[in-house]
Amino acid sequence: MPDNTSANIATADALTLLLHNQHGIAAALEEVANWATRHGGAHIAENVLGSLQVLDKNAQALTDAINQLRRF
């Protein structure tokens, strides 16, 4: 069986960068939701918060994949 350690590390590193990007996007969306709420856009804030839920769900899946790759 070939040694995939280098490939696993590279993949985990790439996924980690994507996860960091995702956290940054989530923080920006939270700011947008807060701004929308303060300026009477409650329906916009609700839509943004729905997007945040998707980001959170996917962030957990990325974290799980990263952890699995790093174990090998």
mmCIF file as Biopython writes it, N, C-alpha, C and O atoms, coordinates in Angstrom:
data_model
#
loop_
_atom_site.group_PDB
_atom_site.id
_atom_site.type_symbol
_atom_site.label_atom_id
_atom_site.label_alt_id
_atom_site.label_comp_id
_atom_site.label_asym_id
_atom_site.label_entity_id
_atom_site.label_seq_id
_atom_site.pdbx_PDB_ins_code
_atom_site.Cartn_x
_atom_site.Cartn_y
_atom_site.Cartn_z
_atom_site.occupancy
_atom_site.B_iso_or_equiv
_atom_site.auth_seq_id
_atom_site.auth_asym_id
_atom_site.pdbx_PDB_model_num
ATOM 1   N N  . MET A ? 1  ? 0.846   -1.175 0.000  1.0 0.0 1  A 1 
ATOM 2   C CA . MET A ? 1  ? 0.000   0.000  0.000  1.0 0.0 1  A 1 
ATOM 3   C C  . MET A ? 1  ? 0.892   1.238  0.000  1.0 0.0 1  A 1 
ATOM 4   O O  . MET A ? 1  ? 1.791   1.343  0.834  1.0 0.0 1  A 1 
ATOM 5   N N  . PRO A ? 2  ? 0.658   2.194  -0.934 1.0 0.0 2  A 1 
ATOM 6   C CA . PRO A ? 2  ? 1.511   3.378  -0.994 1.0 0.0 2  A 1 
ATOM 7   C C  . PRO A ? 2  ? 1.304   4.281  0.217  1.0 0.0 2  A 1 
ATOM 8   O O  . PRO A ? 2  ? 0.238   4.305  0.832  1.0 0.0 2  A 1 
ATOM 9   N N  . ASP A ? 3  ? 2.354   5.016  0.534  1.0 0.0 3  A 1 
ATOM 10  C CA . ASP A ? 3  ? 2.303   5.950  1.650  1.0 0.0 3  A 1 
ATOM 11  C C  . ASP A ? 3  ? 1.686   7.261  1.167  1.0 0.0 3  A 1 
ATOM 12  O O  . ASP A ? 3  ? 2.271   7.947  0.329  1.0 0.0 3  A 1 
ATOM 13  N N  . ASN A ? 4  ? 0.519   7.612  1.681  1.0 0.0 4  A 1 
ATOM 14  C CA . ASN A ? 4  ? -0.180  8.822  1.273  1.0 0.0 4  A 1 
ATOM 15  C C  . ASN A ? 4  ? -0.035  9.937  2.297  1.0 0.0 4  A 1 
ATOM 16  O O  . ASN A ? 4  ? -0.816  10.888 2.289  1.0 0.0 4  A 1 
ATOM 17  N N  . THR A ? 5  ? 0.944   9.835  3.171  1.0 0.0 5  A 1 
ATOM 18  C CA . THR A ? 5  ? 1.103   10.817 4.235  1.0 0.0 5  A 1 
ATOM 19  C C  . THR A ? 5  ? 1.247   12.223 3.685  1.0 0.0 5  A 1 
ATOM 20  O O  . THR A ? 5  ? 0.583   13.142 4.165  1.0 0.0 5  A 1 
ATOM 21  N N  . SER A ? 6  ? 2.098   12.411 2.690  1.0 0.0 6  A 1 
ATOM 22  C CA . SER A ? 6  ? 2.301   13.746 2.114  1.0 0.0 6  A 1 
ATOM 23  C C  . SER A ? 6  ? 1.026   14.269 1.477  1.0 0.0 6  A 1 
ATOM 24  O O  . SER A ? 6  ? 0.689   15.444 1.624  1.0 0.0 6  A 1 
ATOM 25  N N  . ALA A ? 7  ? 0.324   13.406 0.776  1.0 0.0 7  A 1 
ATOM 26  C CA . ALA A ? 7  ? -0.931  13.815 0.146  1.0 0.0 7  A 1 
ATOM 27  C C  . ALA A ? 7  ? -1.973  14.169 1.201  1.0 0.0 7  A 1 
ATOM 28  O O  . ALA A ? 7  ? -2.719  15.136 1.043  1.0 0.0 7  A 1 
ATOM 29  N N  . ASN A ? 8  ? -2.025  13.390 2.272  1.0 0.0 8  A 1 
ATOM 30  C CA . ASN A ? 8  ? -2.976  13.678 3.347  1.0 0.0 8  A 1 
ATOM 31  C C  . ASN A ? 8  ? -2.664  15.012 4.007  1.0 0.0 8  A 1 
ATOM 32  O O  . ASN A ? 8  ? -3.570  15.791 4.300  1.0 0.0 8  A 1 
ATOM 33  N N  . ILE A ? 9  ? -1.385  15.275 4.243  1.0 0.0 9  A 1 
ATOM 34  C CA . ILE A ? 9  ? -0.988  16.540 4.863  1.0 0.0 9  A 1 
ATOM 35  C C  . ILE A ? 9  ? -1.345  17.708 3.953  1.0 0.0 9  A 1 
ATOM 36  O O  . ILE A ? 9  ? -1.896  18.707 4.415  1.0 0.0 9  A 1 
ATOM 37  N N  . ALA A ? 10 ? -1.038  17.591 2.672  1.0 0.0 10 A 1 
ATOM 38  C CA . ALA A ? 10 ? -1.342  18.663 1.724  1.0 0.0 10 A 1 
ATOM 39  C C  . ALA A ? 10 ? -2.848  18.905 1.632  1.0 0.0 10 A 1 
ATOM 40  O O  . ALA A ? 10 ? -3.297  20.050 1.583  1.0 0.0 10 A 1 
ATOM 41  N N  . THR A ? 11 ? -3.611  17.835 1.609  1.0 0.0 11 A 1 
ATOM 42  C CA . THR A ? 11 ? -5.066  17.966 1.553  1.0 0.0 11 A 1 
ATOM 43  C C  . THR A ? 11 ? -5.606  18.602 2.822  1.0 0.0 11 A 1 
ATOM 44  O O  . THR A ? 11 ? -6.459  19.488 2.763  1.0 0.0 11 A 1 
ATOM 45  N N  . ALA A ? 12 ? -5.115  18.156 3.963  1.0 0.0 12 A 1 
ATOM 46  C CA . ALA A ? 12 ? -5.552  18.729 5.235  1.0 0.0 12 A 1 
ATOM 47  C C  . ALA A ? 12 ? -5.183  20.208 5.312  1.0 0.0 12 A 1 
ATOM 48  O O  . ALA A ? 12 ? -5.972  21.018 5.798  1.0 0.0 12 A 1 
ATOM 49  N N  . ASP A ? 13 ? -3.998  20.561 4.838  1.0 0.0 13 A 1 
ATOM 50  C CA . ASP A ? 13 ? -3.582  21.969 4.848  1.0 0.0 13 A 1 
ATOM 51  C C  . ASP A ? 13 ? -4.504  22.812 3.955  1.0 0.0 13 A 1 
ATOM 52  O O  . ASP A ? 13 ? -4.896  23.916 4.332  1.0 0.0 13 A 1 
ATOM 53  N N  . ALA A ? 14 ? -4.846  22.288 2.777  1.0 0.0 14 A 1 
ATOM 54  C CA . ALA A ? 14 ? -5.734  23.021 1.868  1.0 0.0 14 A 1 
ATOM 55  C C  . ALA A ? 14 ? -7.126  23.180 2.478  1.0 0.0 14 A 1 
ATOM 56  O O  . ALA A ? 14 ? -7.729  24.250 2.398  1.0 0.0 14 A 1 
ATOM 57  N N  . LEU A ? 15 ? -7.625  22.109 3.085  1.0 0.0 15 A 1 
ATOM 58  C CA . LEU A ? 15 ? -8.933  22.185 3.732  1.0 0.0 15 A 1 
ATOM 59  C C  . LEU A ? 15 ? -8.915  23.157 4.904  1.0 0.0 15 A 1 
ATOM 60  O O  . LEU A ? 15 ? -9.905  23.843 5.160  1.0 0.0 15 A 1 
ATOM 61  N N  . THR A ? 16 ? -7.807  23.217 5.609  1.0 0.0 16 A 1 
ATOM 62  C CA . THR A ? 16 ? -7.677  24.154 6.725  1.0 0.0 16 A 1 
ATOM 63  C C  . THR A ? 16 ? -7.770  25.595 6.223  1.0 0.0 16 A 1 
ATOM 64  O O  . THR A ? 16 ? -8.424  26.432 6.846  1.0 0.0 16 A 1 
ATOM 65  N N  . LEU A ? 17 ? -7.120  25.879 5.109  1.0 0.0 17 A 1 
ATOM 66  C CA . LEU A ? 17 ? -7.210  27.224 4.532  1.0 0.0 17 A 1 
ATOM 67  C C  . LEU A ? 17 ? -8.645  27.553 4.117  1.0 0.0 17 A 1 
ATOM 68  O O  . LEU A ? 17 ? -9.121  28.667 4.338  1.0 0.0 17 A 1 
ATOM 69  N N  . LEU A ? 18 ? -9.321  26.588 3.521  1.0 0.0 18 A 1 
ATOM 70  C CA . LEU A ? 18 ? -10.727 26.801 3.153  1.0 0.0 18 A 1 
ATOM 71  C C  . LEU A ? 18 ? -11.585 27.042 4.390  1.0 0.0 18 A 1 
ATOM 72  O O  . LEU A ? 18 ? -12.489 27.877 4.377  1.0 0.0 18 A 1 
ATOM 73  N N  . LEU A ? 19 ? -11.297 26.313 5.445  1.0 0.0 19 A 1 
ATOM 74  C CA . LEU A ? 19 ? -12.041 26.489 6.690  1.0 0.0 19 A 1 
ATOM 75  C C  . LEU A ? 19 ? -11.804 27.880 7.266  1.0 0.0 19 A 1 
ATOM 76  O O  . LEU A ? 19 ? -12.740 28.508 7.761  1.0 0.0 19 A 1 
ATOM 77  N N  . HIS A ? 20 ? -10.575 28.368 7.208  1.0 0.0 20 A 1 
ATOM 78  C CA . HIS A ? 20 ? -10.286 29.729 7.680  1.0 0.0 20 A 1 
ATOM 79  C C  . HIS A ? 20 ? -11.044 30.756 6.839  1.0 0.0 20 A 1 
ATOM 80  O O  . HIS A ? 20 ? -11.584 31.724 7.373  1.0 0.0 20 A 1 
ATOM 81  N N  . ASN A ? 21 ? -11.082 30.542 5.531  1.0 0.0 21 A 1 
ATOM 82  C CA . ASN A ? 21 ? -11.858 31.432 4.664  1.0 0.0 21 A 1 
ATOM 83  C C  . ASN A ? 21 ? -13.332 31.413 5.049  1.0 0.0 21 A 1 
ATOM 84  O O  . ASN A ? 21 ? -13.993 32.450 5.092  1.0 0.0 21 A 1 
ATOM 85  N N  . GLN A ? 22 ? -13.824 30.225 5.324  1.0 0.0 22 A 1 
ATOM 86  C CA . GLN A ? 22 ? -15.221 30.078 5.690  1.0 0.0 22 A 1 
ATOM 87  C C  . GLN A ? 22 ? -15.532 30.827 6.979  1.0 0.0 22 A 1 
ATOM 88  O O  . GLN A ? 22 ? -16.583 31.458 7.091  1.0 0.0 22 A 1 
ATOM 89  N N  . HIS A ? 23 ? -14.632 30.763 7.947  1.0 0.0 23 A 1 
ATOM 90  C CA . HIS A ? 23 ? -14.830 31.499 9.197  1.0 0.0 23 A 1 
ATOM 91  C C  . HIS A ? 23 ? -14.842 33.006 8.942  1.0 0.0 23 A 1 
ATOM 92  O O  . HIS A ? 23 ? -15.627 33.736 9.547  1.0 0.0 23 A 1 
ATOM 93  N N  . GLY A ? 24 ? -13.973 33.465 8.050  1.0 0.0 24 A 1 
ATOM 94  C CA . GLY A ? 24 ? -13.948 34.887 7.707  1.0 0.0 24 A 1 
ATOM 95  C C  . GLY A ? 24 ? -15.236 35.328 7.036  1.0 0.0 24 A 1 
ATOM 96  O O  . GLY A ? 24 ? -15.768 36.394 7.344  1.0 0.0 24 A 1 
ATOM 97  N N  . ILE A ? 25 ? -15.737 34.516 6.123  1.0 0.0 25 A 1 
ATOM 98  C CA . ILE A ? 25 ? -17.002 34.824 5.463  1.0 0.0 25 A 1 
ATOM 99  C C  . ILE A ? 25 ? -18.138 34.848 6.476  1.0 0.0 25 A 1 
ATOM 100 O O  . ILE A ? 25 ? -19.004 35.721 6.422  1.0 0.0 25 A 1 
ATOM 101 N N  . ALA A ? 26 ? -18.136 33.901 7.392  1.0 0.0 26 A 1 
ATOM 102 C CA . ALA A ? 26 ? -19.175 33.852 8.425  1.0 0.0 26 A 1 
ATOM 103 C C  . ALA A ? 26 ? -19.147 35.111 9.283  1.0 0.0 26 A 1 
ATOM 104 O O  . ALA A ? 26 ? -20.198 35.665 9.604  1.0 0.0 26 A 1 
ATOM 105 N N  . ALA A ? 27 ? -17.960 35.566 9.654  1.0 0.0 27 A 1 
ATOM 106 C CA . ALA A ? 27 ? -17.849 36.786 10.462 1.0 0.0 27 A 1 
ATOM 107 C C  . ALA A ? 27 ? -18.394 37.989 9.692  1.0 0.0 27 A 1 
ATOM 108 O O  . ALA A ? 27 ? -19.090 38.831 10.261 1.0 0.0 27 A 1 
ATOM 109 N N  . ALA A ? 28 ? -18.078 38.068 8.410  1.0 0.0 28 A 1 
ATOM 110 C CA . ALA A ? 28 ? -18.579 39.176 7.591  1.0 0.0 28 A 1 
ATOM 111 C C  . ALA A ? 28 ? -20.101 39.119 7.474  1.0 0.0 28 A 1 
ATOM 112 O O  . ALA A ? 28 ? -20.770 40.149 7.547  1.0 0.0 28 A 1 
ATOM 113 N N  . LEU A ? 29 ? -20.648 37.915 7.292  1.0 0.0 29 A 1 
ATOM 114 C CA . LEU A ? 29 ? -22.096 37.775 7.189  1.0 0.0 29 A 1 
ATOM 115 C C  . LEU A ? 29 ? -22.794 38.149 8.493  1.0 0.0 29 A 1 
ATOM 116 O O  . LEU A ? 29 ? -23.891 38.708 8.478  1.0 0.0 29 A 1 
ATOM 117 N N  . GLU A ? 30 ? -22.162 37.842 9.612  1.0 0.0 30 A 1 
ATOM 118 C CA . GLU A ? 30 ? -22.731 38.257 10.898 1.0 0.0 30 A 1 
ATOM 119 C C  . GLU A ? 30 ? -22.819 39.772 10.985 1.0 0.0 30 A 1 
ATOM 120 O O  . GLU A ? 30 ? -23.808 40.315 11.477 1.0 0.0 30 A 1 
ATOM 121 N N  . GLU A ? 31 ? -21.791 40.449 10.509 1.0 0.0 31 A 1 
ATOM 122 C CA . GLU A ? 31 ? -21.807 41.909 10.496 1.0 0.0 31 A 1 
ATOM 123 C C  . GLU A ? 31 ? -22.935 42.431 9.610  1.0 0.0 31 A 1 
ATOM 124 O O  . GLU A ? 31 ? -23.622 43.386 9.974  1.0 0.0 31 A 1 
ATOM 125 N N  . VAL A ? 32 ? -23.126 41.811 8.456  1.0 0.0 32 A 1 
ATOM 126 C CA . VAL A ? 32 ? -24.207 42.208 7.551  1.0 0.0 32 A 1 
ATOM 127 C C  . VAL A ? 32 ? -25.561 41.993 8.226  1.0 0.0 32 A 1 
ATOM 128 O O  . VAL A ? 32 ? -26.442 42.849 8.143  1.0 0.0 32 A 1 
ATOM 129 N N  . ALA A ? 33 ? -25.724 40.856 8.891  1.0 0.0 33 A 1 
ATOM 130 C CA . ALA A ? 33 ? -26.983 40.574 9.588  1.0 0.0 33 A 1 
ATOM 131 C C  . ALA A ? 33 ? -27.237 41.602 10.680 1.0 0.0 33 A 1 
ATOM 132 O O  . ALA A ? 33 ? -28.360 42.081 10.835 1.0 0.0 33 A 1 
ATOM 133 N N  . ASN A ? 34 ? -26.204 41.942 11.435 1.0 0.0 34 A 1 
ATOM 134 C CA . ASN A ? 34 ? -26.360 42.953 12.488 1.0 0.0 34 A 1 
ATOM 135 C C  . ASN A ? 34 ? -26.732 44.306 11.892 1.0 0.0 34 A 1 
ATOM 136 O O  . ASN A ? 34 ? -27.611 44.998 12.406 1.0 0.0 34 A 1 
ATOM 137 N N  . TRP A ? 35 ? -26.062 44.676 10.808 1.0 0.0 35 A 1 
ATOM 138 C CA . TRP A ? 35 ? -26.360 45.947 10.157 1.0 0.0 35 A 1 
ATOM 139 C C  . TRP A ? 35 ? -27.798 45.957 9.655  1.0 0.0 35 A 1 
ATOM 140 O O  . TRP A ? 35 ? -28.521 46.933 9.855  1.0 0.0 35 A 1 
ATOM 141 N N  . ALA A ? 36 ? -28.214 44.873 9.003  1.0 0.0 36 A 1 
ATOM 142 C CA . ALA A ? 36 ? -29.572 44.794 8.465  1.0 0.0 36 A 1 
ATOM 143 C C  . ALA A ? 36 ? -30.612 44.894 9.574  1.0 0.0 36 A 1 
ATOM 144 O O  . ALA A ? 36 ? -31.638 45.555 9.413  1.0 0.0 36 A 1 
ATOM 145 N N  . THR A ? 37 ? -30.346 44.242 10.690 1.0 0.0 37 A 1 
ATOM 146 C CA . THR A ? 37 ? -31.273 44.299 11.821 1.0 0.0 37 A 1 
ATOM 147 C C  . THR A ? 37 ? -31.404 45.729 12.334 1.0 0.0 37 A 1 
ATOM 148 O O  . THR A ? 37 ? -32.511 46.195 12.607 1.0 0.0 37 A 1 
ATOM 149 N N  . ARG A ? 38 ? -30.282 46.420 12.466 1.0 0.0 38 A 1 
ATOM 150 C CA . ARG A ? 38 ? -30.293 47.807 12.973 1.0 0.0 38 A 1 
ATOM 151 C C  . ARG A ? 38 ? -30.980 48.777 12.014 1.0 0.0 38 A 1 
ATOM 152 O O  . ARG A ? 38 ? -31.481 49.822 12.433 1.0 0.0 38 A 1 
ATOM 153 N N  . HIS A ? 39 ? -31.002 48.431 10.738 1.0 0.0 39 A 1 
ATOM 154 C CA . HIS A ? 39 ? -31.556 49.337 9.744  1.0 0.0 39 A 1 
ATOM 155 C C  . HIS A ? 39 ? -32.892 48.857 9.172  1.0 0.0 39 A 1 
ATOM 156 O O  . HIS A ? 39 ? -33.273 49.231 8.063  1.0 0.0 39 A 1 
ATOM 157 N N  . GLY A ? 40 ? -33.586 48.036 9.931  1.0 0.0 40 A 1 
ATOM 158 C CA . GLY A ? 40 ? -34.940 47.640 9.553  1.0 0.0 40 A 1 
ATOM 159 C C  . GLY A ? 40 ? -35.049 46.540 8.520  1.0 0.0 40 A 1 
ATOM 160 O O  . GLY A ? 40 ? -36.121 46.340 7.949  1.0 0.0 40 A 1 
ATOM 161 N N  . GLY A ? 41 ? -33.991 45.837 8.270  1.0 0.0 41 A 1 
ATOM 162 C CA . GLY A ? 41 ? -34.028 44.759 7.290  1.0 0.0 41 A 1 
ATOM 163 C C  . GLY A ? 41 ? -34.071 43.397 7.949  1.0 0.0 41 A 1 
ATOM 164 O O  . GLY A ? 41 ? -33.207 42.556 7.701  1.0 0.0 41 A 1 
ATOM 165 N N  . ALA A ? 42 ? -35.056 43.177 8.777  1.0 0.0 42 A 1 
ATOM 166 C CA . ALA A ? 42 ? -35.140 41.916 9.527  1.0 0.0 42 A 1 
ATOM 167 C C  . ALA A ? 42 ? -35.194 40.708 8.593  1.0 0.0 42 A 1 
ATOM 168 O O  . ALA A ? 42 ? -34.594 39.673 8.882  1.0 0.0 42 A 1 
ATOM 169 N N  . HIS A ? 43 ? -35.908 40.836 7.477  1.0 0.0 43 A 1 
ATOM 170 C CA . HIS A ? 43 ? -36.008 39.700 6.545  1.0 0.0 43 A 1 
ATOM 171 C C  . HIS A ? 43 ? -34.652 39.407 5.907  1.0 0.0 43 A 1 
ATOM 172 O O  . HIS A ? 43 ? -34.327 38.248 5.648  1.0 0.0 43 A 1 
ATOM 173 N N  . ILE A ? 44 ? -33.864 40.440 5.655  1.0 0.0 44 A 1 
ATOM 174 C CA . ILE A ? 44 ? -32.508 40.238 5.122  1.0 0.0 44 A 1 
ATOM 175 C C  . ILE A ? 44 ? -31.642 39.558 6.165  1.0 0.0 44 A 1 
ATOM 176 O O  . ILE A ? 44 ? -30.880 38.643 5.852  1.0 0.0 44 A 1 
ATOM 177 N N  . ALA A ? 45 ? -31.762 40.007 7.400  1.0 0.0 45 A 1 
ATOM 178 C CA . ALA A ? 45 ? -30.986 39.408 8.487  1.0 0.0 45 A 1 
ATOM 179 C C  . ALA A ? 45 ? -31.325 37.930 8.630  1.0 0.0 45 A 1 
ATOM 180 O O  . ALA A ? 45 ? -30.438 37.110 8.865  1.0 0.0 45 A 1 
ATOM 181 N N  . GLU A ? 46 ? -32.601 37.585 8.491  1.0 0.0 46 A 1 
ATOM 182 C CA . GLU A ? 46 ? -33.003 36.180 8.585  1.0 0.0 46 A 1 
ATOM 183 C C  . GLU A ? 46 ? -32.361 35.351 7.476  1.0 0.0 46 A 1 
ATOM 184 O O  . GLU A ? 46 ? -31.897 34.237 7.720  1.0 0.0 46 A 1 
ATOM 185 N N  . ASN A ? 47 ? -32.333 35.885 6.276  1.0 0.0 47 A 1 
ATOM 186 C CA . ASN A ? 47 ? -31.707 35.170 5.157  1.0 0.0 47 A 1 
ATOM 187 C C  . ASN A ? 47 ? -30.214 34.985 5.387  1.0 0.0 47 A 1 
ATOM 188 O O  . ASN A ? 47 ? -29.658 33.922 5.112  1.0 0.0 47 A 1 
ATOM 189 N N  . VAL A ? 48 ? -29.584 36.018 5.886  1.0 0.0 48 A 1 
ATOM 190 C CA . VAL A ? 48 ? -28.146 35.944 6.157  1.0 0.0 48 A 1 
ATOM 191 C C  . VAL A ? 48 ? -27.880 34.908 7.247  1.0 0.0 48 A 1 
ATOM 192 O O  . VAL A ? 48 ? -26.947 34.113 7.136  1.0 0.0 48 A 1 
ATOM 193 N N  . LEU A ? 49 ? -28.687 34.915 8.285  1.0 0.0 49 A 1 
ATOM 194 C CA . LEU A ? 49 ? -28.508 33.953 9.368  1.0 0.0 49 A 1 
ATOM 195 C C  . LEU A ? 49 ? -28.727 32.521 8.876  1.0 0.0 49 A 1 
ATOM 196 O O  . LEU A ? 49 ? -28.083 31.592 9.365  1.0 0.0 49 A 1 
ATOM 197 N N  . GLY A ? 50 ? -29.622 32.341 7.921  1.0 0.0 50 A 1 
ATOM 198 C CA . GLY A ? 50 ? -29.802 31.017 7.308  1.0 0.0 50 A 1 
ATOM 199 C C  . GLY A ? 50 ? -28.542 30.572 6.585  1.0 0.0 50 A 1 
ATOM 200 O O  . GLY A ? 50 ? -28.158 29.404 6.649  1.0 0.0 50 A 1 
ATOM 201 N N  . SER A ? 51 ? -27.906 31.505 5.902  1.0 0.0 51 A 1 
ATOM 202 C CA . SER A ? 51 ? -26.635 31.193 5.229  1.0 0.0 51 A 1 
ATOM 203 C C  . SER A ? 51 ? -25.559 30.834 6.248  1.0 0.0 51 A 1 
ATOM 204 O O  . SER A ? 51 ? -24.737 29.950 6.006  1.0 0.0 51 A 1 
ATOM 205 N N  . LEU A ? 52 ? -25.568 31.512 7.372  1.0 0.0 52 A 1 
ATOM 206 C CA . LEU A ? 52 ? -24.592 31.205 8.424  1.0 0.0 52 A 1 
ATOM 207 C C  . LEU A ? 52 ? -24.768 29.781 8.938  1.0 0.0 52 A 1 
ATOM 208 O O  . LEU A ? 52 ? -23.786 29.106 9.247  1.0 0.0 52 A 1 
ATOM 209 N N  . GLN A ? 53 ? -25.995 29.326 9.030  1.0 0.0 53 A 1 
ATOM 210 C CA . GLN A ? 53 ? -26.236 27.951 9.484  1.0 0.0 53 A 1 
ATOM 211 C C  . GLN A ? 53 ? -25.615 26.949 8.519  1.0 0.0 53 A 1 
ATOM 212 O O  . GLN A ? 53 ? -25.053 25.940 8.945  1.0 0.0 53 A 1 
ATOM 213 N N  . VAL A ? 54 ? -25.713 27.221 7.231  1.0 0.0 54 A 1 
ATOM 214 C CA . VAL A ? 54 ? -25.107 26.339 6.230  1.0 0.0 54 A 1 
ATOM 215 C C  . VAL A ? 54 ? -23.585 26.354 6.388  1.0 0.0 54 A 1 
ATOM 216 O O  . VAL A ? 54 ? -22.941 25.305 6.355  1.0 0.0 54 A 1 
ATOM 217 N N  . LEU A ? 55 ? -23.018 27.546 6.558  1.0 0.0 55 A 1 
ATOM 218 C CA . LEU A ? 55 ? -21.569 27.650 6.751  1.0 0.0 55 A 1 
ATOM 219 C C  . LEU A ? 55 ? -21.126 26.882 7.992  1.0 0.0 55 A 1 
ATOM 220 O O  . LEU A ? 55 ? -20.109 26.189 7.963  1.0 0.0 55 A 1 
ATOM 221 N N  . ASP A ? 56 ? -21.878 27.000 9.074  1.0 0.0 56 A 1 
ATOM 222 C CA . ASP A ? 56 ? -21.530 26.280 10.307 1.0 0.0 56 A 1 
ATOM 223 C C  . ASP A ? 56 ? -21.565 24.774 10.092 1.0 0.0 56 A 1 
ATOM 224 O O  . ASP A ? 56 ? -20.665 24.059 10.532 1.0 0.0 56 A 1 
ATOM 225 N N  . LYS A ? 57 ? -22.597 24.294 9.421  1.0 0.0 57 A 1 
ATOM 226 C CA . LYS A ? 57 ? -22.719 22.856 9.151  1.0 0.0 57 A 1 
ATOM 227 C C  . LYS A ? 57 ? -21.537 22.375 8.311  1.0 0.0 57 A 1 
ATOM 228 O O  . LYS A ? 57 ? -20.927 21.349 8.611  1.0 0.0 57 A 1 
ATOM 229 N N  . ASN A ? 58 ? -21.224 23.122 7.265  1.0 0.0 58 A 1 
ATOM 230 C CA . ASN A ? 58 ? -20.117 22.736 6.400  1.0 0.0 58 A 1 
ATOM 231 C C  . ASN A ? 58 ? -18.769 22.874 7.096  1.0 0.0 58 A 1 
ATOM 232 O O  . ASN A ? 58 ? -17.851 22.099 6.828  1.0 0.0 58 A 1 
ATOM 233 N N  . ALA A ? 59 ? -18.643 23.844 7.979  1.0 0.0 59 A 1 
ATOM 234 C CA . ALA A ? 59 ? -17.398 24.005 8.729  1.0 0.0 59 A 1 
ATOM 235 C C  . ALA A ? 59 ? -17.141 22.780 9.593  1.0 0.0 59 A 1 
ATOM 236 O O  . ALA A ? 59 ? -16.000 22.337 9.721  1.0 0.0 59 A 1 
ATOM 237 N N  . GLN A ? 60 ? -18.181 22.236 10.179 1.0 0.0 60 A 1 
ATOM 238 C CA . GLN A ? 60 ? -18.022 21.040 10.993 1.0 0.0 60 A 1 
ATOM 239 C C  . GLN A ? 60 ? -17.582 19.858 10.141 1.0 0.0 60 A 1 
ATOM 240 O O  . GLN A ? 60 ? -16.726 19.076 10.556 1.0 0.0 60 A 1 
ATOM 241 N N  . ALA A ? 61 ? -18.165 19.725 8.948  1.0 0.0 61 A 1 
ATOM 242 C CA . ALA A ? 61 ? -17.772 18.641 8.046  1.0 0.0 61 A 1 
ATOM 243 C C  . ALA A ? 61 ? -16.321 18.793 7.611  1.0 0.0 61 A 1 
ATOM 244 O O  . ALA A ? 61 ? -15.591 17.804 7.538  1.0 0.0 61 A 1 
ATOM 245 N N  . LEU A ? 62 ? -15.894 20.018 7.321  1.0 0.0 62 A 1 
ATOM 246 C CA . LEU A ? 62 ? -14.495 20.263 6.967  1.0 0.0 62 A 1 
ATOM 247 C C  . LEU A ? 62 ? -13.575 19.928 8.132  1.0 0.0 62 A 1 
ATOM 248 O O  . LEU A ? 62 ? -12.529 19.307 7.941  1.0 0.0 62 A 1 
ATOM 249 N N  . THR A ? 63 ? -13.956 20.331 9.322  1.0 0.0 63 A 1 
ATOM 250 C CA . THR A ? 63 ? -13.142 20.040 10.512 1.0 0.0 63 A 1 
ATOM 251 C C  . THR A ? 63 ? -12.992 18.540 10.704 1.0 0.0 63 A 1 
ATOM 252 O O  . THR A ? 63 ? -11.899 18.056 10.998 1.0 0.0 63 A 1 
ATOM 253 N N  . ASP A ? 64 ? -14.074 17.808 10.540 1.0 0.0 64 A 1 
ATOM 254 C CA . ASP A ? 64 ? -14.022 16.347 10.676 1.0 0.0 64 A 1 
ATOM 255 C C  . ASP A ? 64 ? -13.092 15.733 9.631  1.0 0.0 64 A 1 
ATOM 256 O O  . ASP A ? 64 ? -12.307 14.837 9.942  1.0 0.0 64 A 1 
ATOM 257 N N  . ALA A ? 65 ? -13.182 16.219 8.396  1.0 0.0 65 A 1 
ATOM 258 C CA . ALA A ? 65 ? -12.325 15.690 7.325  1.0 0.0 65 A 1 
ATOM 259 C C  . ALA A ? 65 ? -10.856 16.005 7.597  1.0 0.0 65 A 1 
ATOM 260 O O  . ALA A ? 65 ? -9.986  15.159 7.391  1.0 0.0 65 A 1 
ATOM 261 N N  . ILE A ? 66 ? -10.590 17.211 8.054  1.0 0.0 66 A 1 
ATOM 262 C CA . ILE A ? 66 ? -9.213  17.610 8.376  1.0 0.0 66 A 1 
ATOM 263 C C  . ILE A ? 66 ? -8.654  16.712 9.474  1.0 0.0 66 A 1 
ATOM 264 O O  . ILE A ? 66 ? -7.533  16.215 9.368  1.0 0.0 66 A 1 
ATOM 265 N N  . ASN A ? 67 ? -9.432  16.508 10.516 1.0 0.0 67 A 1 
ATOM 266 C CA . ASN A ? 67 ? -8.983  15.677 11.623 1.0 0.0 67 A 1 
ATOM 267 C C  . ASN A ? 67 ? -8.736  14.242 11.171 1.0 0.0 67 A 1 
ATOM 268 O O  . ASN A ? 67 ? -7.774  13.611 11.608 1.0 0.0 67 A 1 
ATOM 269 N N  . GLN A ? 68 ? -9.588  13.728 10.310 1.0 0.0 68 A 1 
ATOM 270 C CA . GLN A ? 68 ? -9.407  12.366 9.802  1.0 0.0 68 A 1 
ATOM 271 C C  . GLN A ? 68 ? -8.129  12.270 8.975  1.0 0.0 68 A 1 
ATOM 272 O O  . GLN A ? 68 ? -7.366  11.315 9.125  1.0 0.0 68 A 1 
ATOM 273 N N  . LEU A ? 69 ? -7.890  13.239 8.111  1.0 0.0 69 A 1 
ATOM 274 C CA . LEU A ? 69 ? -6.674  13.220 7.300  1.0 0.0 69 A 1 
ATOM 275 C C  . LEU A ? 69 ? -5.415  13.319 8.164  1.0 0.0 69 A 1 
ATOM 276 O O  . LEU A ? 69 ? -4.415  12.659 7.880  1.0 0.0 69 A 1 
ATOM 277 N N  . ARG A ? 70 ? -5.457  14.116 9.183  1.0 0.0 70 A 1 
ATOM 278 C CA . ARG A ? 70 ? -4.289  14.317 10.036 1.0 0.0 70 A 1 
ATOM 279 C C  . ARG A ? 70 ? -3.973  13.096 10.906 1.0 0.0 70 A 1 
ATOM 280 O O  . ARG A ? 70 ? -2.858  12.969 11.412 1.0 0.0 70 A 1 
ATOM 281 N N  . ARG A ? 71 ? -4.943  12.203 11.081 1.0 0.0 71 A 1 
ATOM 282 C CA . ARG A ? 71 ? -4.719  10.985 11.867 1.0 0.0 71 A 1 
ATOM 283 C C  . ARG A ? 71 ? -3.906  9.961  11.095 1.0 0.0 71 A 1 
ATOM 284 O O  . ARG A ? 71 ? -3.287  9.087  11.702 1.0 0.0 71 A 1 
ATOM 285 N N  . PHE A ? 72 ? -3.892  10.047 9.764  1.0 0.0 72 A 1 
ATOM 286 C CA . PHE A ? 72 ? -3.217  9.034  8.948  1.0 0.0 72 A 1 
ATOM 287 C C  . PHE A ? 72 ? -1.795  9.392  8.685  1.0 0.0 72 A 1 
ATOM 288 O O  . PHE A ? 72 ? -1.085  8.644  8.013  1.0 0.0 72 A 1 
#
